[in-house]
Amino acid sequence: MKLIIAVVQDKDSNRLVDALGEENFKTTKLATTGGFLKEGNTTLMIGCENEYVDEALEVIKDNCSHREQMVAPISPMGGNADSYIPKPVKVEVGGATCFILPIESFFQF
């Protein structure tokens, strides 16, 4: 048995949970916050048998899209703010970051 921990953007989370449910994957949804953009994201914990890991990853891949987002840069700390001109930059966001962990045992009470 494996535990897939998938960190996805909030915009993708409901669609992904629905798609996983349609394929009979049970998920636990956690609200989390990312470090880079300081925005909310969603962490899903998905338990599945070893032979279904690739199928679960395919569902995740199909439902978490990459997109570009404009982000205003943070002013430099301790630097010369007089010469700093904040200009929004495009960054790629979305997709999913997945961790797959072995599960020694599983209990449901």
N, C-alpha and C positions, 0 to 999 in steps of 0.2 A: 504494500500500500504506500501511496505517496501523498504528500500535502503540497499543493501548488499555491504559492502566495503570489498573487497578481496585483501589482500597483498600477491603477489606470486613472485617467483623467475623469473627473466627475461627469463631464458631458457624455462619456461612453458607458458609464456604470450601469444605468438602468437597462439599456439595450443589451449589454453583455449578460447581466443577471437573467434577463428574460431568455436569451439564446441558450445559456447554460442550462436553465430549467427545462427548456424544450428538449434538450439532449439528456435529461435525467441526471444532471450533475447537481449536487446539493452544495450550496455556497453559504458562507457567513460573510456579511458585508460590514466593514469597519470604515468609519470616516477618519481620514488622516490628512495631514498637511505636508506638502512637499517643501523641500529646502531651497531649490533654485529660484522658482517664481513666487514662493511663499503663498501659493494658492492651495485650495482644498483639492484633495484627490480621494480616491476610494481604494482601499485594500480589500481584496477578496481572498478568502481562504477556501480552497476547494480540495476536498478529500476524494481520492479515486484510486481504483485498483491500477496496478502497474501497466496493464495492457490498454488502459484508456487515457493515459497521459497525453499521447500524441493527439488524440481526438479532442481533448479539452484544450490543448494549446492551439489547435486549429480554430476552434470556436473563438478563443480569445483574439487570435490574430485577425479573424474575419470581422470582428466587431469593435476593434479599437484602432481608429484611423489616425494617421499623422496629419497635422495641419500647421499652418504658420500663424503666429500671433505677434502683434506689435507689443513691445515691452519698453517702458521708460527706464533707462539705466539709473542706478542708484548713484548719488553724488559721491565722489571719492572721500574717504575718511582721512582727515589729516592732510589732505592735498590742497592745492591752491584752487579754491572754488571760483575765483574770478575768471579763470580761463576755461572753466568747465561749462560746456554748452550741452544741456541735456537734449539728446535727440533719440526718439524712439527707434528701436531696432527690431527687425524680424527675427524670431527664434522659432524653431520647430518644436511643437508640443504634441502630445497625444501618444498613441501607441500604448504598449504595456511593457512593464518590467516584471518578469516572472522568476521566481525562485522555486526549485523543486527539492523537497526534503523527504528523506525516507521516514516512514512511520513505523515505530517498533510495535506499538499496540494501539488499539482503538476501542473505546468504551462509550456506549450510549445508554444513559440511565433515564 
